């Protein structure tokens, strides 16, 4: 859960929070949470998924940031 919270904070809400918080630090912590979940999991599929999330955390962070920006622009198009 902590890794997901860090992903949401640094990705989706990154534009709003980057002036007040060190998002790179939170990103590193988030990737660490996913790596710890991978190391502690007893299910092989879960281990692989958590390890993948840890290794590609910056990719997912960027995806969430792009989604946030697109939704912010498109809200004017939908009205």
Order of alpha helices (4+ residues) and beta strands (2+ residues): alpha-alpha-alpha-alpha-alpha
